[in-house]
C-alpha cells in the first residue's frame, strides 16, 4: 500500500475527521417534508428502476445514516470533498480520488468534513440487475467487490477514466432504448476493472463504543424485520425489548440512538414497521389480516388505523396506488 500524507499535524484536519460539529440526520420519506439542508435516504425498495446514474453535486450529500436494507448496490466515485464514512463497524476518512462499493445490506453512515458538497458521480443498480447479467456478477464475485473491496483510493488516471465511463453511462441512460442496460452493464464491468489498477485499500479506524451500540440496535432491528413473513411475524416492537436483547438499559440505548440519529427508538421502530408494511402491500397479494399479523398487530382495524395515521391513506388505497418518490440521496 502506498504511504498517505500524515494529517495528524493539522488540528483542523483532526476535527474534520471526527465530523462532530455536524449532526447526523435520519430521514425516511418524501423530500418535500424535510427540513432545509437534509438529504433524504430512500429505502422504498419497490421503486421502478433497474440502474441509474446520479451527479453527487446536484443531488447534494448532507450527513445521513442509512440503517435499513436496500435492494440496490451503489458505486460512488468521489472526485472532491472530504468526510468520514462508517460502513458496518469500520470507519474511513474519505477524500478525493476515492471509489466506494456499498452493499445492499451494509449499514452506512456519512459525516461531511465541511459544508461544501463534494464532486463525483454514483451508480446504483438493483439486485435483479446482477441476475440479468451473470458476467457482471462473475467479476464482482471473483474480485470480491462490495465485500472485501469496499473502498479504494484511485490514481489520477483511473479517477479520470472512471469519471468518463460514468459520464458515458449517464448519456446512455438518457438516450434509452432496448440495449441501454446492456451497454451500461458493460460500462460497470469496465469501471470495476479500472478500479483495480494502481489502487490502495483505505485504512480503517476504530468506531466508538457509542456507535457500536447504535450499530447493534440497527442490526437487530433489521434482523427482526427483514425476514418477516407469514411464518415469522415481527415480535419486538418496543425500545425495552431491543435494549433487553442487547443487555443495555432502555434509557441509555435510547439516548445513544437519539444522539446519533436525532430520533428516539420508538420513532425508528415505527418508521421501520411502516416501511415493511408498504413493501408487503406492494410486493405480495396477502390479505390485510395476514399483513397486520406479520407487522405485529392483533387485528386488522388497529393496523389500518396505524397505517393511515402516519401514511395518510389506508393500506388498501396504498396497495392500489403505491407512493414511490424518486430516489434523492
C-alpha positions as CSV (number, residue, x, y, z in Angstrom):
1,X,0.0,0.0,0.0
2,X,1.2,3.5,-0.8
3,X,2.0,5.8,2.1
4,X,-0.6,8.5,2.5
5,X,0.2,12.0,3.9
6,X,0.1,12.3,7.7
7,X,-2.8,14.6,8.7
8,X,-2.2,14.4,12.5
9,X,-0.2,17.6,12.5
10,X,-3.2,19.6,11.3
11,X,-5.6,20.1,14.2
12,X,-8.4,21.2,11.8
13,X,-7.9,18.0,9.9
14,X,-8.4,16.1,13.1
15,X,-11.6,17.9,13.7
16,X,-12.8,17.3,10.2
17,X,-12.2,13.6,10.6
18,X,-14.4,13.4,13.6
19,X,-17.2,15.2,12.0
20,X,-18.7,16.0,15.4
21,X,-19.6,19.6,14.5
22,X,-22.4,18.4,12.2
23,X,-25.4,16.3,13.4
24,X,-26.5,13.1,11.7
25,X,-29.9,13.3,10.2
26,X,-32.3,10.4,9.8
27,X,-34.8,10.7,7.0
28,X,-37.3,8.3,5.6
29,X,-40.0,9.5,3.2
30,X,-40.9,12.4,0.9
31,X,-38.2,15.0,0.3
32,X,-40.9,17.7,0.3
33,X,-41.4,17.2,4.1
34,X,-37.8,17.6,5.0
35,X,-36.1,20.4,6.7
36,X,-33.7,22.5,4.5
37,X,-30.2,21.1,4.4
38,X,-31.1,17.5,5.0
39,X,-30.7,14.6,2.5
40,X,-33.4,12.0,2.1
41,X,-32.2,8.4,2.2
42,X,-34.8,6.4,0.4
43,X,-35.5,2.9,1.5
44,X,-38.5,2.3,-0.8
45,X,-37.2,-0.7,-2.5
46,X,-40.2,-1.3,-4.7
47,X,-39.3,1.8,-6.9
48,X,-39.4,1.0,-10.6
49,X,-35.9,1.4,-11.8
50,X,-33.0,-1.1,-12.5
51,X,-29.9,1.1,-12.9
52,X,-29.3,4.8,-12.6
53,X,-26.6,7.4,-12.5
54,X,-26.7,10.5,-10.2
55,X,-24.4,13.5,-10.0
56,X,-23.3,13.9,-6.4
57,X,-23.0,17.7,-6.7
58,X,-26.6,18.1,-8.0
59,X,-28.2,15.6,-5.5
60,X,-26.3,17.0,-2.5
61,X,-24.8,14.9,0.2
62,X,-25.6,16.0,3.7
63,X,-24.9,13.9,6.8
64,X,-27.0,10.8,6.9
65,X,-27.4,7.4,8.5
66,X,-28.8,4.5,6.4
67,X,-29.5,1.6,8.6
68,X,-32.1,-0.4,6.7
69,X,-31.6,-2.8,3.9
70,X,-31.8,-1.7,0.3
71,X,-32.2,-3.7,-2.9
72,X,-29.5,-1.9,-4.8
73,X,-25.7,-1.8,-5.0
74,X,-24.0,1.6,-5.1
75,X,-20.7,2.5,-6.7
76,X,-19.7,6.0,-5.6
77,X,-16.8,8.0,-7.1
78,X,-15.6,11.0,-5.1
79,X,-13.6,13.5,-7.1
80,X,-13.6,16.2,-4.5
81,X,-14.7,16.8,-0.9
82,X,-13.9,15.1,2.4
83,X,-15.8,13.2,5.0
84,X,-16.0,10.3,7.4
85,X,-17.6,7.1,6.2
86,X,-18.7,4.4,8.6
87,X,-19.5,1.0,6.9
88,X,-20.6,-1.7,9.3
89,X,-18.1,-1.4,12.2
90,X,-15.3,0.3,10.4
91,X,-14.6,4.0,9.8
92,X,-12.8,5.5,6.8
93,X,-11.6,9.0,6.2
94,X,-12.6,9.7,2.6
95,X,-11.3,12.4,0.3
96,X,-10.9,12.9,-3.4
97,X,-9.9,10.1,-5.8
98,X,-11.8,7.5,-3.9
99,X,-14.3,4.9,-5.1
100,X,-16.7,3.2,-2.7
101,X,-18.7,-0.1,-3.3
102,X,-21.7,-0.2,-1.0
103,X,-23.5,-3.5,-0.5
104,X,-27.3,-3.5,-0.1
105,X,-27.1,-5.0,3.4
106,X,-24.4,-2.6,4.6
107,X,-25.3,-0.2,7.5
108,X,-23.6,3.1,6.4
109,X,-23.1,6.5,7.9
110,X,-21.7,9.6,6.3
111,X,-20.4,12.8,8.0
112,X,-19.3,15.7,5.9
113,X,-15.9,17.2,6.9
114,X,-17.0,20.7,5.7
115,X,-20.1,22.5,4.4
116,X,-19.1,22.2,0.7
117,X,-20.8,19.5,-1.3
118,X,-18.1,17.4,-2.9
119,X,-17.9,16.4,-6.5
120,X,-18.4,13.0,-8.0
121,X,-20.9,10.6,-9.5
122,X,-22.6,7.4,-8.2
123,X,-24.1,4.5,-10.0
124,X,-26.9,2.4,-8.4
125,X,-28.2,-0.9,-9.7
126,X,-30.8,-3.3,-8.3
127,X,-30.1,-6.9,-7.2
128,X,-32.1,-8.2,-10.2
129,X,-29.6,-6.4,-12.5
130,X,-26.9,-8.9,-11.4
131,X,-29.3,-11.8,-12.1
132,X,-29.9,-10.5,-15.6
133,X,-26.1,-10.1,-16.3
134,X,-24.2,-13.1,-15.0
135,X,-20.9,-11.9,-16.5
136,X,-21.1,-8.8,-14.2
137,X,-21.9,-10.9,-11.2
138,X,-19.0,-13.1,-12.0
139,X,-16.4,-10.3,-11.9
140,X,-18.0,-8.9,-8.7
141,X,-17.7,-12.3,-7.0
142,X,-14.3,-13.1,-8.4
143,X,-12.6,-9.9,-7.1
144,X,-14.9,-9.6,-4.0
145,X,-16.2,-6.2,-4.7
146,X,-18.8,-5.0,-2.2
147,X,-17.5,-7.5,0.4
148,X,-13.7,-7.3,0.8
149,X,-13.1,-4.4,-1.7
150,X,-15.4,-1.7,-0.4
151,X,-13.3,1.5,-0.5
152,X,-10.3,2.0,-2.9
153,X,-8.1,5.1,-3.4
154,X,-7.6,5.7,-7.1
155,X,-4.7,7.1,-9.2
156,X,-5.3,10.3,-11.0
157,X,-5.5,8.4,-14.3
158,X,-8.0,5.9,-13.0
159,X,-10.2,8.6,-11.5
160,X,-10.4,10.4,-14.8
161,X,-11.1,7.2,-16.7
162,X,-13.8,6.0,-14.3
163,X,-15.4,9.5,-14.3
164,X,-15.5,9.4,-18.1
165,X,-17.1,5.9,-18.0
166,X,-19.8,7.1,-15.6
167,X,-20.5,10.2,-17.8
168,X,-20.9,7.9,-20.8
169,X,-23.3,5.7,-18.7
170,X,-25.4,8.8,-17.9
171,X,-25.6,9.7,-21.6
172,X,-26.6,6.1,-22.4
173,X,-29.3,6.2,-19.8
174,X,-30.6,9.4,-21.2
175,X,-30.8,8.0,-24.7
176,X,-32.6,4.9,-23.6
177,X,-33.5,2.1,-26.0
178,X,-33.6,-1.7,-25.9
179,X,-29.8,-2.0,-25.5
180,X,-29.2,0.8,-23.0
181,X,-29.0,-1.5,-19.9
182,X,-26.7,-3.9,-21.9
183,X,-24.4,-1.1,-22.6
184,X,-24.5,0.2,-19.0
185,X,-23.6,-3.2,-17.5
186,X,-20.6,-3.3,-19.8
187,X,-19.5,0.1,-18.5
188,X,-19.9,-1.1,-14.9
189,X,-17.5,-4.0,-15.8
190,X,-15.0,-1.6,-17.2
191,X,-15.3,0.5,-14.0
192,X,-14.6,-2.5,-11.9
193,X,-11.6,-3.5,-13.9
194,X,-10.2,0.1,-13.9
195,X,-10.7,0.4,-10.2
196,X,-8.3,-2.5,-9.7
197,X,-5.4,-0.7,-11.4
198,X,-3.0,1.0,-9.1
199,X,-5.4,1.3,-6.2
200,X,-4.9,1.2,-2.4
201,X,-7.2,-0.2,0.3
202,X,-8.3,2.6,2.6
203,X,-7.1,2.2,6.2
204,X,-9.9,1.7,8.7
205,X,-10.3,3.4,12.1
206,X,-11.9,2.3,15.3
207,X,-15.5,3.2,15.9
208,X,-16.6,4.5,19.3
209,X,-18.4,2.3,21.8
210,X,-21.4,4.6,21.4
211,X,-21.7,3.9,17.7
212,X,-21.1,0.2,18.3
213,X,-24.3,0.1,20.4
214,X,-26.2,2.2,17.7
215,X,-25.0,-0.2,15.0
216,X,-26.0,-3.2,17.1
217,X,-29.5,-1.7,17.6
218,X,-30.0,-1.2,13.8
219,X,-28.6,-4.6,13.0
220,X,-31.1,-6.2,15.4
221,X,-33.9,-4.0,14.1
222,X,-33.1,-5.1,10.5
223,X,-32.8,-8.8,11.5
224,X,-36.2,-8.6,13.2
225,X,-38.0,-7.0,10.3
226,X,-36.3,-8.1,7.0
227,X,-37.3,-11.8,7.4
228,X,-40.9,-11.0,8.4
229,X,-43.3,-13.3,6.6
230,X,-46.4,-15.5,7.2
231,X,-44.4,-17.9,9.3
232,X,-42.2,-15.4,11.0
233,X,-44.1,-12.3,12.2
234,X,-42.4,-9.3,13.9
235,X,-42.3,-9.8,17.6
236,X,-40.2,-7.0,19.0
237,X,-41.8,-3.6,18.9
238,X,-40.5,-1.6,21.8
239,X,-37.3,0.1,22.9
240,X,-37.4,-2.0,26.1
241,X,-37.4,-5.3,24.1
242,X,-34.5,-4.2,21.9
243,X,-32.5,-3.0,24.9
244,X,-33.1,-6.2,26.7
245,X,-31.9,-8.2,23.8
246,X,-28.7,-6.1,23.8
247,X,-28.3,-6.3,27.6
248,X,-28.5,-2.5,27.8
249,X,-30.6,-0.1,29.9
250,X,-33.5,1.2,27.7
251,X,-33.0,4.8,28.6
252,X,-29.2,4.5,27.9
253,X,-29.7,2.9,24.5
254,X,-32.5,5.4,23.5
255,X,-30.2,8.3,24.4
256,X,-27.3,6.9,22.3
257,X,-29.6,6.3,19.3
258,X,-31.2,9.7,19.6
259,X,-27.7,11.3,19.8
260,X,-26.6,9.8,16.5
261,X,-29.9,9.9,14.6
262,X,-31.9,12.8,16.2
263,X,-34.9,10.5,16.8
264,X,-36.0,8.2,19.6
265,X,-36.0,4.4,19.2
266,X,-39.8,4.4,19.2
267,X,-39.9,6.6,16.0
268,X,-37.3,4.5,14.3
269,X,-39.2,1.3,15.0
270,X,-42.5,2.9,13.9
271,X,-40.9,4.0,10.6
272,X,-39.4,0.6,10.0
273,X,-42.8,-1.1,10.5
274,X,-44.3,1.4,8.1
275,X,-41.6,0.7,5.5
276,X,-42.1,-3.1,5.8
277,X,-45.9,-2.7,5.6
278,X,-45.5,-0.7,2.4
279,X,-43.3,-3.4,0.9
280,X,-45.7,-6.2,1.8
281,X,-48.6,-4.3,0.5
282,X,-46.9,-3.8,-2.9
283,X,-44.9,-7.0,-3.3
284,X,-47.5,-9.5,-2.1
285,X,-51.1,-10.3,-2.5
286,X,-51.5,-11.4,1.1
287,X,-54.8,-10.4,2.8
288,X,-54.6,-7.3,5.1
289,X,-55.4,-9.5,8.1
290,X,-52.2,-11.5,7.4
291,X,-50.1,-8.5,6.8
292,X,-51.4,-7.0,10.1
293,X,-50.3,-10.1,11.9
294,X,-46.9,-10.1,10.3
295,X,-46.3,-6.5,11.3
296,X,-47.2,-7.3,14.9
297,X,-50.9,-6.2,15.2
298,X,-53.5,-8.3,16.9
299,X,-56.2,-7.3,14.4
300,X,-56.6,-5.5,11.0
301,X,-58.5,-2.4,12.2
302,X,-55.6,-1.4,14.5
303,X,-53.1,-1.9,11.7
304,X,-55.2,0.1,9.3
305,X,-55.6,2.9,11.8
306,X,-51.8,2.9,12.4
307,X,-51.0,3.0,8.7
308,X,-53.5,5.7,7.8
309,X,-52.3,7.9,10.7
310,X,-48.7,8.0,9.5
311,X,-49.1,7.5,5.7
312,X,-52.2,9.5,5.1
313,X,-54.1,6.8,3.2
314,X,-55.4,3.4,4.1
315,X,-53.5,0.2,3.3
316,X,-55.9,-0.7,0.5
317,X,-55.5,2.7,-1.1
318,X,-51.7,2.4,-0.9
319,X,-51.9,-1.0,-2.4
320,X,-53.9,0.3,-5.4
321,X,-51.7,3.3,-5.9
322,X,-48.3,3.0,-4.1
323,X,-46.4,6.1,-3.1
324,X,-43.0,5.9,-4.7
325,X,-41.0,9.2,-4.7
326,X,-37.8,9.4,-6.8
327,X,-34.6,8.5,-5.1
328,X,-32.8,11.7,-3.9
329,X,-29.8,10.6,-1.9
